[in-house]
Amino acid sequence: MTEHFASDRWDDEAVLPERPTDRIDDPVWDEEPAPGDLDLEERNSLRRVVGLSTELADVTEVEYRQLRLERVVLVSVWTSGTQQDADNTMFELKALAETAGSQVLDGLIQRRQHPDPATYIGSGKVQELREVVVSTGADTVICDGELTPAQLRTLEDRVGVKVVDRTALILDIFAQHAKSVEGKAQVELAQLNYLKQRLRGWGDSLSRQVGGRASSGAGIGGRGPGETKIETDRRRISHRISQLRHKLRDMEGTRAIKRADRQRHAVPSVAIVGYTNAGKSSLLNRLTHAGVLVEDALFATLDPTTRRATTDDGRVFTLTDTVGFVRHLPTDLVEAFRSTLEETTQADLLLHVVDGSDPDPLGQIAAVREVLHDVGAQDRPEQLVINKIDQADRDALAVLQLQVPDAILVSARTGEGVDDLRRVIEERLPVPQVEVRVLIPWARGDLVDRIHREGEIVALEHHDEGTRIDARVHPDLAAQVAAFTVTDDER
C-alpha cells in the first residue's frame, strides 16, 4: 500500500516549527553580539539561490553526484513498527531535506516487508512515483534509506530526475555546516568513501584504451586495455582518502595531548551527547555562557566545543558539546567522526540530552545509545536530561517521566530545572579520594590554587606561617603537597 502525505500535512508546527525570520527592530549598538549569533548570521547569509548554478557542458566522463536539492519528493519504505513510527520517520526526513535547503512538495510511504533490491520501492510503484514527480514539478527524489549504486541508477533512469538517498542527504548537510579544518576533513573523508562505490561512467569511458603512439610508442605487441577513466578516478579518490586519514591522525594527536593534560591535572570531563536538534548547544550556553551557535536546524553543531565550568565548592570541570546523532546515522560518518566522538569515551559523565517535545523521545534515546555503543562509550556514566519542557505536551511529559524516572527535566531556553541539573552534575563528578592535612607556605600559593581547583576543601584557615587546609585531592596532587603535611598535634 502507498500513502501520500499532502503538502499541508508538512506545515504542522507541532511537528516541525517554522524557522523564525531574521528581523532588526531595535538595534542596540552598545552591545557586542554573542559569538553564536555571529556564526548564525554568517550561516544564514549564505543560502542557495535557485537558477544561478553555472555548470560546464562537459562534466568529464564520470558523474560527481552533485546535490541540487530544490523541489523534492520524499519516499520511504515502511518495513516495521506502527503507523506513527512511519510518520515520525517521514517528518524527520522532511526536516533533513529542509535543513539541506530544499522545498518538500510531497511524500510517499510504501508498506513492504523489505525494500526492493532493484528499485527500493518496487517496480509497480516506480510509475506512480514518476507521476507524482511530473505533477509536482519536482527535480529530486529523496529516499529514506541507503541505496545501493544499482538501486540509485535504476530508480533514476525510470523516474527521470535526480535520486538522492538518506546518506547523501546527511553528507550534504554536514558539508554545509562544517567550519573547522578538522570538521571539513572529516566530512570530505565520509563523502569520498560514499562516492568511491558510486562512480558512474559516461559514454566510452568504461572501455577507454591506451596503445600505439598513445602509449609512448610501444607499437605492435605493446597495446593493452590500459586504465579506464573510472579506474583513474577511483585511484585518485583512494589516494585522497589516505591523505585525509593521515591528516586526521595528526589532529587526533593534538587532541590527545590536550586530553592528557586535563587528565594529568585531574580535571573531570562532562560530554553533552544526544539527538540532533535536542538543544545540546543551548544547554552548554546556559551552563557555561559559551556563546556557541544555536539554530533550530538539524546538525547545526559539527565541531566539538569544550568550555570550563566550576562547581559551587570550587572544583573545575570541562563541558564538551558534541555532534548530534540521528537514526540510521551513516556508517561512513561514524567512522570519519570517530576521533571526535572519542571524547565521549573519555568523559567522566555523559549528559544525554533528549528533546521532550519530540513525538518519539524513546526512539531518540535508543538511536543515541546505539551510536555510543558503536564508538565504545556505552559503559560511561550517563545522566538523562529531558530538554524543551516548555514546548512539550504536559501529558506526554508525565508519561515520559514514568518511563525514565531518573531523568532531569530542564528548559535550556527558560532556565527551568538548570539549577537541579547543576547539582546533579556536581554530585556525579568523581570525588578526590586522598585526604590531606597540610600547611602551605605563603610562597606556594600555586599549590593552594590547585587544591581549590582540583580538590574538595573540607576546612581552611589562614595563619602567620601560611594556609592550613584539610582537603581531599587526587593522588598526584597529594604527592606534591606531602612535604607540607602537619599532624594533629601541630594543628
C-alpha beads as a LAMMPS data file, in Angstrom:
LAMMPS data file: protein, C-alpha beads

491 atoms
490 bonds

1 atom types
1 bond types

-500.0 500.0 xlo xhi
-500.0 500.0 ylo yhi
-500.0 500.0 zlo zhi

Masses

1 110.0

Atoms # bond

1 1 1 0.000 0.000 0.000
2 1 1 1.129 3.548 -0.673
3 1 1 0.197 6.564 1.377
4 1 1 0.544 10.159 0.199
5 1 1 1.436 12.960 2.535
6 1 1 -0.075 16.128 1.157
7 1 1 1.916 19.306 1.451
8 1 1 -0.481 20.756 4.035
9 1 1 0.487 17.977 6.463
10 1 1 4.075 19.141 6.283
11 1 1 3.157 22.528 7.725
12 1 1 2.185 21.184 11.159
13 1 1 4.047 23.451 13.558
14 1 1 3.735 20.921 16.371
15 1 1 5.884 18.562 14.371
16 1 1 8.405 20.976 12.908
17 1 1 8.067 24.641 13.921
18 1 1 8.952 27.065 11.200
19 1 1 12.253 28.829 11.497
20 1 1 11.773 32.449 12.563
21 1 1 12.751 35.093 10.041
22 1 1 15.577 37.472 10.790
23 1 1 14.372 40.932 11.837
24 1 1 16.098 44.067 13.046
25 1 1 13.620 46.067 15.056
26 1 1 15.515 47.974 17.717
27 1 1 19.283 47.695 17.270
28 1 1 21.320 48.111 20.419
29 1 1 24.653 49.459 19.216
30 1 1 26.437 49.323 22.566
31 1 1 26.036 45.549 22.977
32 1 1 28.519 43.095 21.485
33 1 1 26.824 40.182 19.691
34 1 1 27.465 36.726 21.072
35 1 1 29.823 34.505 19.043
36 1 1 26.985 32.105 18.322
37 1 1 24.894 34.971 16.900
38 1 1 27.706 35.848 14.511
39 1 1 28.001 32.223 13.406
40 1 1 24.261 32.043 12.794
41 1 1 24.266 35.319 10.847
42 1 1 27.139 34.065 8.696
43 1 1 25.395 30.768 8.008
44 1 1 22.075 32.392 7.096
45 1 1 23.789 34.876 4.797
46 1 1 24.948 32.037 2.540
47 1 1 21.884 30.346 1.133
48 1 1 21.400 28.602 -2.182
49 1 1 19.738 30.611 -4.937
50 1 1 17.710 28.592 -7.412
51 1 1 18.679 29.006 -11.050
52 1 1 22.097 30.634 -10.564
53 1 1 24.182 27.466 -10.860
54 1 1 26.698 27.506 -13.719
55 1 1 27.757 24.047 -14.874
56 1 1 30.092 23.055 -17.670
57 1 1 28.580 21.157 -20.569
58 1 1 31.372 18.592 -20.304
59 1 1 31.402 17.364 -16.704
60 1 1 34.163 14.873 -17.605
61 1 1 33.093 11.326 -18.157
62 1 1 32.476 10.489 -14.528
63 1 1 29.452 11.952 -12.807
64 1 1 30.024 13.578 -9.467
65 1 1 26.672 13.287 -7.700
66 1 1 26.197 16.973 -7.047
67 1 1 23.120 17.613 -4.948
68 1 1 20.627 20.118 -6.302
69 1 1 18.040 19.898 -3.581
70 1 1 15.428 22.452 -4.566
71 1 1 11.997 20.899 -5.135
72 1 1 11.855 17.376 -3.772
73 1 1 9.548 14.407 -3.260
74 1 1 10.226 12.111 -0.301
75 1 1 9.953 8.320 -0.483
76 1 1 10.087 5.854 2.405
77 1 1 9.597 2.105 2.806
78 1 1 7.738 1.098 5.961
79 1 1 9.053 -2.316 6.984
80 1 1 8.253 -2.499 10.707
81 1 1 6.729 -0.596 13.607
82 1 1 3.482 1.314 13.850
83 1 1 1.927 3.893 11.567
84 1 1 3.072 6.586 14.000
85 1 1 6.656 5.333 13.703
86 1 1 6.449 5.558 9.914
87 1 1 5.036 9.090 10.117
88 1 1 7.780 10.191 12.524
89 1 1 10.418 8.833 10.156
90 1 1 8.975 10.818 7.253
91 1 1 8.740 14.014 9.272
92 1 1 12.388 13.595 10.253
93 1 1 13.327 13.090 6.590
94 1 1 11.414 16.280 5.785
95 1 1 13.384 18.155 8.445
96 1 1 16.646 16.830 6.999
97 1 1 15.636 17.889 3.485
98 1 1 14.682 21.398 4.604
99 1 1 17.927 21.736 6.557
100 1 1 19.776 20.946 3.319
101 1 1 17.958 23.853 1.643
102 1 1 15.162 22.137 -0.271
103 1 1 11.411 22.631 -0.611
104 1 1 9.397 19.495 0.144
105 1 1 6.471 19.067 -2.230
106 1 1 5.089 15.624 -1.411
107 1 1 5.884 12.388 0.383
108 1 1 5.084 8.731 -0.226
109 1 1 5.259 5.763 2.131
110 1 1 5.046 2.171 0.917
111 1 1 4.423 -0.788 3.223
112 1 1 6.748 -3.672 2.359
113 1 1 8.473 -6.458 4.259
114 1 1 11.812 -5.232 2.920
115 1 1 12.977 -2.708 0.281
116 1 1 13.002 -3.912 -3.300
117 1 1 16.576 -4.894 -4.276
118 1 1 16.247 -3.316 -7.715
119 1 1 14.260 -0.098 -7.257
120 1 1 13.838 0.289 -3.457
121 1 1 10.065 0.769 -3.735
122 1 1 9.184 -1.979 -6.210
123 1 1 8.765 -1.751 -9.965
124 1 1 4.993 -1.384 -9.708
125 1 1 5.306 1.794 -7.632
126 1 1 8.019 3.462 -9.704
127 1 1 5.476 4.650 -12.284
128 1 1 3.308 6.106 -9.533
129 1 1 6.346 7.978 -8.177
130 1 1 7.065 9.211 -11.698
131 1 1 3.535 10.625 -11.968
132 1 1 3.913 12.444 -8.629
133 1 1 7.236 13.922 -9.771
134 1 1 5.711 15.171 -13.021
135 1 1 2.581 16.579 -11.372
136 1 1 4.503 18.467 -8.667
137 1 1 7.362 19.626 -10.872
138 1 1 9.961 18.120 -8.565
139 1 1 13.579 17.891 -9.690
140 1 1 14.830 15.485 -6.982
141 1 1 13.614 12.364 -5.194
142 1 1 14.970 11.643 -1.695
143 1 1 14.765 8.071 -0.419
144 1 1 14.776 7.346 3.300
145 1 1 17.469 4.691 3.240
146 1 1 20.952 3.957 1.968
147 1 1 20.514 2.859 -1.640
148 1 1 22.946 0.635 -3.483
149 1 1 24.579 2.003 -6.656
150 1 1 22.327 -0.258 -8.736
151 1 1 19.180 0.969 -6.977
152 1 1 20.192 4.593 -7.482
153 1 1 20.913 4.085 -11.173
154 1 1 17.760 2.088 -11.902
155 1 1 15.407 4.366 -9.988
156 1 1 16.943 7.472 -11.503
157 1 1 16.646 6.127 -15.039
158 1 1 12.982 5.200 -14.557
159 1 1 11.826 8.316 -12.708
160 1 1 13.798 10.726 -14.883
161 1 1 15.118 13.047 -12.126
162 1 1 17.953 13.042 -9.662
163 1 1 17.607 10.447 -6.885
164 1 1 19.361 11.014 -3.554
165 1 1 19.433 8.633 -0.614
166 1 1 19.424 9.462 3.089
167 1 1 23.192 9.072 3.400
168 1 1 23.950 11.572 0.620
169 1 1 21.437 13.996 2.156
170 1 1 23.098 13.892 5.567
171 1 1 26.544 14.230 3.980
172 1 1 25.354 17.337 2.153
173 1 1 24.128 18.881 5.411
174 1 1 27.428 18.111 7.100
175 1 1 29.325 19.662 4.183
176 1 1 27.296 22.882 4.538
177 1 1 27.783 23.159 8.304
178 1 1 31.420 22.092 8.780
179 1 1 33.585 25.060 9.788
180 1 1 36.831 23.863 11.338
181 1 1 39.700 22.307 9.393
182 1 1 39.129 19.004 11.168
183 1 1 35.380 19.063 10.582
184 1 1 35.827 19.727 6.863
185 1 1 38.386 16.931 6.596
186 1 1 36.058 14.503 8.390
187 1 1 33.154 15.361 6.109
188 1 1 35.300 15.089 2.981
189 1 1 36.534 11.677 4.100
190 1 1 32.964 10.448 4.559
191 1 1 31.921 11.909 1.197
192 1 1 34.778 10.224 -0.653
193 1 1 34.106 6.858 0.984
194 1 1 30.487 7.176 -0.145
195 1 1 31.382 8.380 -3.639
196 1 1 34.047 5.759 -4.266
197 1 1 31.473 2.991 -4.599
198 1 1 29.107 5.097 -6.718
199 1 1 31.258 6.413 -9.545
200 1 1 29.427 6.292 -12.853
201 1 1 30.980 6.260 -16.313
202 1 1 29.631 8.090 -19.336
203 1 1 29.934 7.002 -22.960
204 1 1 33.075 5.009 -23.759
205 1 1 34.914 5.889 -20.565
206 1 1 34.476 2.359 -19.196
207 1 1 36.388 0.882 -22.156
208 1 1 38.945 3.569 -22.972
209 1 1 42.217 2.011 -24.122
210 1 1 45.812 3.121 -24.363
211 1 1 48.020 1.758 -27.131
212 1 1 50.257 2.562 -30.077
213 1 1 51.633 6.068 -30.126
214 1 1 49.484 6.969 -27.143
215 1 1 51.440 4.529 -25.021
216 1 1 54.828 6.179 -25.611
217 1 1 55.432 4.404 -28.892
218 1 1 55.107 0.871 -27.587
219 1 1 53.995 -0.231 -31.047
220 1 1 52.911 -3.709 -32.071
221 1 1 52.641 -6.067 -29.124
222 1 1 52.612 -3.202 -26.638
223 1 1 48.965 -2.284 -26.908
224 1 1 46.722 -3.058 -23.937
225 1 1 43.440 -2.079 -22.370
226 1 1 45.199 0.402 -20.102
227 1 1 43.450 2.092 -17.184
228 1 1 39.899 3.217 -17.672
229 1 1 38.855 6.713 -16.704
230 1 1 36.670 5.437 -13.882
231 1 1 39.601 3.426 -12.510
232 1 1 41.757 6.548 -12.606
233 1 1 39.161 8.475 -10.609
234 1 1 38.812 5.644 -8.116
235 1 1 42.599 5.544 -7.646
236 1 1 42.728 9.308 -7.087
237 1 1 39.912 9.092 -4.557
238 1 1 41.753 6.316 -2.711
239 1 1 44.878 8.478 -2.609
240 1 1 42.920 11.442 -1.256
241 1 1 41.277 9.221 1.388
242 1 1 44.739 8.103 2.513
243 1 1 45.859 11.751 2.792
244 1 1 42.788 12.712 4.832
245 1 1 43.216 9.808 7.232
246 1 1 46.837 10.795 7.815
247 1 1 45.771 14.407 8.390
248 1 1 43.080 13.380 10.873
249 1 1 45.542 11.155 12.750
250 1 1 47.814 14.175 13.216
251 1 1 44.875 16.229 14.513
252 1 1 43.894 13.411 16.863
253 1 1 47.431 13.530 18.270
254 1 1 46.951 17.207 19.125
255 1 1 43.630 16.466 20.816
256 1 1 45.174 13.565 22.718
257 1 1 47.872 15.890 24.094
258 1 1 45.219 18.321 25.376
259 1 1 43.198 15.447 26.828
260 1 1 46.268 14.051 28.567
261 1 1 46.977 17.485 30.050
262 1 1 43.465 17.621 31.533
263 1 1 43.830 14.102 32.884
264 1 1 47.219 14.916 34.386
265 1 1 45.660 17.797 36.275
266 1 1 42.717 15.548 37.230
267 1 1 40.138 17.816 35.591
268 1 1 36.841 15.885 35.332
269 1 1 35.103 15.996 31.956
270 1 1 31.409 16.010 31.071
271 1 1 30.310 15.323 27.466
272 1 1 26.926 16.517 26.207
273 1 1 25.508 13.935 23.795
274 1 1 22.108 13.447 22.260
275 1 1 19.914 13.513 19.198
276 1 1 20.411 16.278 16.674
277 1 1 18.453 19.464 17.479
278 1 1 17.748 18.280 21.038
279 1 1 19.161 21.526 22.471
280 1 1 22.706 20.455 23.417
281 1 1 24.345 23.726 22.381
282 1 1 21.647 25.755 24.135
283 1 1 22.257 23.765 27.303
284 1 1 26.016 24.344 27.049
285 1 1 25.378 28.075 26.684
286 1 1 23.048 28.038 29.687
287 1 1 25.560 26.174 31.875
288 1 1 28.748 27.994 30.834
289 1 1 27.777 31.124 28.824
290 1 1 29.817 29.632 25.981
291 1 1 28.131 31.650 23.211
292 1 1 28.221 28.810 20.661
293 1 1 25.975 28.677 17.607
294 1 1 22.333 27.830 18.346
295 1 1 19.944 27.186 15.462
296 1 1 16.628 25.368 15.135
297 1 1 18.033 23.024 12.494
298 1 1 19.432 19.521 12.313
299 1 1 23.212 19.120 12.695
300 1 1 23.777 22.814 13.446
301 1 1 26.818 21.797 15.528
302 1 1 29.534 19.645 13.969
303 1 1 32.692 20.915 15.627
304 1 1 33.030 19.960 19.306
305 1 1 33.219 22.850 21.755
306 1 1 34.824 22.459 25.189
307 1 1 34.264 25.004 27.942
308 1 1 35.418 25.243 31.540
309 1 1 32.907 25.218 34.378
310 1 1 33.124 25.357 38.163
311 1 1 31.094 23.641 40.847
312 1 1 29.726 25.512 43.868
313 1 1 32.600 24.219 46.001
314 1 1 35.219 25.469 43.530
315 1 1 36.095 22.308 41.600
316 1 1 36.848 22.813 37.914
317 1 1 35.487 20.522 35.206
318 1 1 35.022 20.694 31.438
319 1 1 31.808 20.546 29.389
320 1 1 32.060 19.368 25.766
321 1 1 29.314 19.830 23.180
322 1 1 29.449 17.009 20.606
323 1 1 27.924 16.376 17.192
324 1 1 24.300 15.271 17.291
325 1 1 23.136 11.803 16.321
326 1 1 20.231 10.642 14.205
327 1 1 18.511 7.379 13.376
328 1 1 20.476 5.306 10.866
329 1 1 23.485 7.628 11.001
330 1 1 25.664 6.671 8.003
331 1 1 28.490 4.306 8.898
332 1 1 30.988 6.389 6.936
333 1 1 30.138 9.418 9.078
334 1 1 30.568 7.492 12.319
335 1 1 33.963 6.274 11.127
336 1 1 35.054 9.734 9.926
337 1 1 33.978 11.411 13.179
338 1 1 35.286 8.612 15.399
339 1 1 38.242 10.710 16.595
340 1 1 35.847 13.488 17.644
341 1 1 33.374 11.092 19.235
342 1 1 36.178 9.538 21.267
343 1 1 35.768 12.488 23.619
344 1 1 32.688 10.651 24.888
345 1 1 34.698 7.511 25.690
346 1 1 36.988 9.532 27.975
347 1 1 34.261 11.503 29.742
348 1 1 33.568 11.038 33.438
349 1 1 29.869 11.737 32.816
350 1 1 27.623 11.810 29.737
351 1 1 24.771 14.307 29.733
352 1 1 22.321 12.566 27.384
353 1 1 20.002 15.350 26.178
354 1 1 16.573 14.331 24.851
355 1 1 14.024 16.555 23.107
356 1 1 10.981 16.337 25.369
357 1 1 8.754 17.862 22.676
358 1 1 9.641 15.207 20.068
359 1 1 6.890 12.708 19.180
360 1 1 9.234 9.774 19.848
361 1 1 11.748 10.622 22.618
362 1 1 12.353 6.956 23.451
363 1 1 13.342 6.373 19.839
364 1 1 15.843 9.209 20.161
365 1 1 17.321 7.633 23.294
366 1 1 17.699 4.260 21.565
367 1 1 19.336 5.806 18.481
368 1 1 21.872 7.752 20.563
369 1 1 22.765 4.753 22.691
370 1 1 23.310 2.704 19.531
371 1 1 25.913 5.197 18.278
372 1 1 27.536 5.387 21.719
373 1 1 27.863 1.611 21.612
374 1 1 29.484 1.826 18.171
375 1 1 32.199 4.195 19.444
376 1 1 32.769 2.268 22.686
377 1 1 31.158 4.740 25.108
378 1 1 28.292 2.510 26.250
379 1 1 29.846 1.957 29.709
380 1 1 30.291 5.638 30.589
381 1 1 28.132 7.025 33.434
382 1 1 25.040 8.616 31.906
383 1 1 22.572 11.236 33.093
384 1 1 19.407 11.634 31.024
385 1 1 18.267 15.235 30.575
386 1 1 14.798 15.914 29.125
387 1 1 15.079 19.311 27.427
388 1 1 12.482 21.689 25.896
389 1 1 9.913 21.024 28.618
390 1 1 8.490 24.486 27.940
391 1 1 7.417 23.230 24.489
392 1 1 6.423 19.684 25.440
393 1 1 2.897 18.432 25.986
394 1 1 2.363 18.015 29.742
395 1 1 0.580 14.679 29.470
396 1 1 3.279 13.237 27.187
397 1 1 5.912 14.593 29.557
398 1 1 4.272 12.855 32.519
399 1 1 4.294 9.548 30.642
400 1 1 7.953 10.051 29.714
401 1 1 8.834 10.674 33.363
402 1 1 7.348 7.314 34.281
403 1 1 9.403 5.617 31.563
404 1 1 12.701 7.317 32.520
405 1 1 12.277 8.227 36.212
406 1 1 15.942 9.184 36.733
407 1 1 15.875 11.921 34.067
408 1 1 16.218 15.614 34.920
409 1 1 13.621 17.938 33.343
410 1 1 15.026 21.235 32.071
411 1 1 14.418 24.015 29.615
412 1 1 17.640 25.464 28.237
413 1 1 15.645 28.383 26.806
414 1 1 13.941 29.497 30.030
415 1 1 16.429 28.096 32.553
416 1 1 13.841 25.952 34.323
417 1 1 15.437 22.965 36.061
418 1 1 19.017 24.007 35.202
419 1 1 19.933 24.537 38.863
420 1 1 18.815 20.975 39.634
421 1 1 20.951 19.768 36.744
422 1 1 23.994 21.626 38.075
423 1 1 23.506 19.983 41.460
424 1 1 23.274 16.510 39.903
425 1 1 26.409 17.115 37.805
426 1 1 28.296 18.189 40.915
427 1 1 27.150 15.083 42.800
428 1 1 28.104 12.706 39.985
429 1 1 31.544 14.114 39.238
430 1 1 34.399 11.927 40.539
431 1 1 35.395 12.914 44.072
432 1 1 39.085 13.022 45.094
433 1 1 39.906 10.125 47.412
434 1 1 43.125 11.087 49.255
435 1 1 42.693 13.122 52.462
436 1 1 45.458 15.620 53.249
437 1 1 46.163 17.967 56.149
438 1 1 48.754 20.474 55.099
439 1 1 50.224 23.869 55.967
440 1 1 51.093 25.544 52.682
441 1 1 53.616 28.420 52.952
442 1 1 52.549 31.761 51.583
443 1 1 55.176 31.439 48.852
444 1 1 53.402 28.363 47.427
445 1 1 50.111 29.940 46.547
446 1 1 50.123 27.870 43.356
447 1 1 49.501 24.720 45.426
448 1 1 46.636 26.374 47.290
449 1 1 45.114 27.325 43.948
450 1 1 45.412 23.741 42.650
451 1 1 43.769 22.342 45.775
452 1 1 40.881 24.758 45.229
453 1 1 40.504 23.824 41.557
454 1 1 41.195 20.104 41.653
455 1 1 40.296 19.049 45.193
456 1 1 37.479 19.293 47.665
457 1 1 38.077 21.663 50.591
458 1 1 36.959 20.393 53.997
459 1 1 38.441 23.158 56.188
460 1 1 40.684 26.154 55.547
461 1 1 42.442 28.552 57.961
462 1 1 44.926 31.341 57.419
463 1 1 47.893 31.552 59.823
464 1 1 51.115 33.507 60.055
465 1 1 53.080 30.608 58.576
466 1 1 50.708 30.023 55.660
467 1 1 47.384 28.390 54.808
468 1 1 46.229 25.301 56.678
469 1 1 43.974 23.110 54.615
470 1 1 42.037 19.896 55.197
471 1 1 41.045 18.568 51.804
472 1 1 40.500 15.564 49.583
473 1 1 42.695 15.541 46.494
474 1 1 43.841 13.226 43.749
475 1 1 46.947 11.051 44.316
476 1 1 49.322 13.103 42.136
477 1 1 48.465 16.343 43.935
478 1 1 48.674 14.569 47.307
479 1 1 52.251 13.585 46.466
480 1 1 53.158 17.193 45.639
481 1 1 51.838 18.589 48.939
482 1 1 53.083 15.701 51.102
483 1 1 56.110 17.731 52.210
484 1 1 53.794 20.235 53.921
485 1 1 51.792 17.663 55.900
486 1 1 51.010 18.552 59.527
487 1 1 49.996 16.252 62.379
488 1 1 47.048 16.669 64.722
489 1 1 49.405 17.922 67.439
490 1 1 50.779 20.634 65.179
491 1 1 47.271 21.737 64.344

Bonds

1 1 1 2
2 1 2 3
3 1 3 4
4 1 4 5
5 1 5 6
6 1 6 7
7 1 7 8
8 1 8 9
9 1 9 10
10 1 10 11
11 1 11 12
12 1 12 13
13 1 13 14
14 1 14 15
15 1 15 16
16 1 16 17
17 1 17 18
18 1 18 19
19 1 19 20
20 1 20 21
21 1 21 22
22 1 22 23
23 1 23 24
24 1 24 25
25 1 25 26
26 1 26 27
27 1 27 28
28 1 28 29
29 1 29 30
30 1 30 31
31 1 31 32
32 1 32 33
33 1 33 34
34 1 34 35
35 1 35 36
36 1 36 37
37 1 37 38
38 1 38 39
39 1 39 40
40 1 40 41
41 1 41 42
42 1 42 43
43 1 43 44
44 1 44 45
45 1 45 46
46 1 46 47
47 1 47 48
48 1 48 49
49 1 49 50
50 1 50 51
51 1 51 52
52 1 52 53
53 1 53 54
54 1 54 55
55 1 55 56
56 1 56 57
57 1 57 58
58 1 58 59
59 1 59 60
60 1 60 61
61 1 61 62
62 1 62 63
63 1 63 64
64 1 64 65
65 1 65 66
66 1 66 67
67 1 67 68
68 1 68 69
69 1 69 70
70 1 70 71
71 1 71 72
72 1 72 73
73 1 73 74
74 1 74 75
75 1 75 76
76 1 76 77
77 1 77 78
78 1 78 79
79 1 79 80
80 1 80 81
81 1 81 82
82 1 82 83
83 1 83 84
84 1 84 85
85 1 85 86
86 1 86 87
87 1 87 88
88 1 88 89
89 1 89 90
90 1 90 91
91 1 91 92
92 1 92 93
93 1 93 94
94 1 94 95
95 1 95 96
96 1 96 97
97 1 97 98
98 1 98 99
99 1 99 100
100 1 100 101
101 1 101 102
102 1 102 103
103 1 103 104
104 1 104 105
105 1 105 106
106 1 106 107
107 1 107 108
108 1 108 109
109 1 109 110
110 1 110 111
111 1 111 112
112 1 112 113
113 1 113 114
114 1 114 115
115 1 115 116
116 1 116 117
117 1 117 118
118 1 118 119
119 1 119 120
120 1 120 121
121 1 121 122
122 1 122 123
123 1 123 124
124 1 124 125
125 1 125 126
126 1 126 127
127 1 127 128
128 1 128 129
129 1 129 130
130 1 130 131
131 1 131 132
132 1 132 133
133 1 133 134
134 1 134 135
135 1 135 136
136 1 136 137
137 1 137 138
138 1 138 139
139 1 139 140
140 1 140 141
141 1 141 142
142 1 142 143
143 1 143 144
144 1 144 145
145 1 145 146
146 1 146 147
147 1 147 148
148 1 148 149
149 1 149 150
150 1 150 151
151 1 151 152
152 1 152 153
153 1 153 154
154 1 154 155
155 1 155 156
156 1 156 157
157 1 157 158
158 1 158 159
159 1 159 160
160 1 160 161
161 1 161 162
162 1 162 163
163 1 163 164
164 1 164 165
165 1 165 166
166 1 166 167
167 1 167 168
168 1 168 169
169 1 169 170
170 1 170 171
171 1 171 172
172 1 172 173
173 1 173 174
174 1 174 175
175 1 175 176
176 1 176 177
177 1 177 178
178 1 178 179
179 1 179 180
180 1 180 181
181 1 181 182
182 1 182 183
183 1 183 184
184 1 184 185
185 1 185 186
186 1 186 187
187 1 187 188
188 1 188 189
189 1 189 190
190 1 190 191
191 1 191 192
192 1 192 193
193 1 193 194
194 1 194 195
195 1 195 196
196 1 196 197
197 1 197 198
198 1 198 199
199 1 199 200
200 1 200 201
201 1 201 202
202 1 202 203
203 1 203 204
204 1 204 205
205 1 205 206
206 1 206 207
207 1 207 208
208 1 208 209
209 1 209 210
210 1 210 211
211 1 211 212
212 1 212 213
213 1 213 214
214 1 214 215
215 1 215 216
216 1 216 217
217 1 217 218
218 1 218 219
219 1 219 220
220 1 220 221
221 1 221 222
222 1 222 223
223 1 223 224
224 1 224 225
225 1 225 226
226 1 226 227
227 1 227 228
228 1 228 229
229 1 229 230
230 1 230 231
231 1 231 232
232 1 232 233
233 1 233 234
234 1 234 235
235 1 235 236
236 1 236 237
237 1 237 238
238 1 238 239
239 1 239 240
240 1 240 241
241 1 241 242
242 1 242 243
243 1 243 244
244 1 244 245
245 1 245 246
246 1 246 247
247 1 247 248
248 1 248 249
249 1 249 250
250 1 250 251
251 1 251 252
252 1 252 253
253 1 253 254
254 1 254 255
255 1 255 256
256 1 256 257
257 1 257 258
258 1 258 259
259 1 259 260
260 1 260 261
261 1 261 262
262 1 262 263
263 1 263 264
264 1 264 265
265 1 265 266
266 1 266 267
267 1 267 268
268 1 268 269
269 1 269 270
270 1 270 271
271 1 271 272
272 1 272 273
273 1 273 274
274 1 274 275
275 1 275 276
276 1 276 277
277 1 277 278
278 1 278 279
279 1 279 280
280 1 280 281
281 1 281 282
282 1 282 283
283 1 283 284
284 1 284 285
285 1 285 286
286 1 286 287
287 1 287 288
288 1 288 289
289 1 289 290
290 1 290 291
291 1 291 292
292 1 292 293
293 1 293 294
294 1 294 295
295 1 295 296
296 1 296 297
297 1 297 298
298 1 298 299
299 1 299 300
300 1 300 301
301 1 301 302
302 1 302 303
303 1 303 304
304 1 304 305
305 1 305 306
306 1 306 307
307 1 307 308
308 1 308 309
309 1 309 310
310 1 310 311
311 1 311 312
312 1 312 313
313 1 313 314
314 1 314 315
315 1 315 316
316 1 316 317
317 1 317 318
318 1 318 319
319 1 319 320
320 1 320 321
321 1 321 322
322 1 322 323
323 1 323 324
324 1 324 325
325 1 325 326
326 1 326 327
327 1 327 328
328 1 328 329
329 1 329 330
330 1 330 331
331 1 331 332
332 1 332 333
333 1 333 334
334 1 334 335
335 1 335 336
336 1 336 337
337 1 337 338
338 1 338 339
339 1 339 340
340 1 340 341
341 1 341 342
342 1 342 343
343 1 343 344
344 1 344 345
345 1 345 346
346 1 346 347
347 1 347 348
348 1 348 349
349 1 349 350
350 1 350 351
351 1 351 352
352 1 352 353
353 1 353 354
354 1 354 355
355 1 355 356
356 1 356 357
357 1 357 358
358 1 358 359
359 1 359 360
360 1 360 361
361 1 361 362
362 1 362 363
363 1 363 364
364 1 364 365
365 1 365 366
366 1 366 367
367 1 367 368
368 1 368 369
369 1 369 370
370 1 370 371
371 1 371 372
372 1 372 373
373 1 373 374
374 1 374 375
375 1 375 376
376 1 376 377
377 1 377 378
378 1 378 379
379 1 379 380
380 1 380 381
381 1 381 382
382 1 382 383
383 1 383 384
384 1 384 385
385 1 385 386
386 1 386 387
387 1 387 388
388 1 388 389
389 1 389 390
390 1 390 391
391 1 391 392
392 1 392 393
393 1 393 394
394 1 394 395
395 1 395 396
396 1 396 397
397 1 397 398
398 1 398 399
399 1 399 400
400 1 400 401
401 1 401 402
402 1 402 403
403 1 403 404
404 1 404 405
405 1 405 406
406 1 406 407
407 1 407 408
408 1 408 409
409 1 409 410
410 1 410 411
411 1 411 412
412 1 412 413
413 1 413 414
414 1 414 415
415 1 415 416
416 1 416 417
417 1 417 418
418 1 418 419
419 1 419 420
420 1 420 421
421 1 421 422
422 1 422 423
423 1 423 424
424 1 424 425
425 1 425 426
426 1 426 427
427 1 427 428
428 1 428 429
429 1 429 430
430 1 430 431
431 1 431 432
432 1 432 433
433 1 433 434
434 1 434 435
435 1 435 436
436 1 436 437
437 1 437 438
438 1 438 439
439 1 439 440
440 1 440 441
441 1 441 442
442 1 442 443
443 1 443 444
444 1 444 445
445 1 445 446
446 1 446 447
447 1 447 448
448 1 448 449
449 1 449 450
450 1 450 451
451 1 451 452
452 1 452 453
453 1 453 454
454 1 454 455
455 1 455 456
456 1 456 457
457 1 457 458
458 1 458 459
459 1 459 460
460 1 460 461
461 1 461 462
462 1 462 463
463 1 463 464
464 1 464 465
465 1 465 466
466 1 466 467
467 1 467 468
468 1 468 469
469 1 469 470
470 1 470 471
471 1 471 472
472 1 472 473
473 1 473 474
474 1 474 475
475 1 475 476
476 1 476 477
477 1 477 478
478 1 478 479
479 1 479 480
480 1 480 481
481 1 481 482
482 1 482 483
483 1 483 484
484 1 484 485
485 1 485 486
486 1 486 487
487 1 487 488
488 1 488 489
489 1 489 490
490 1 490 491
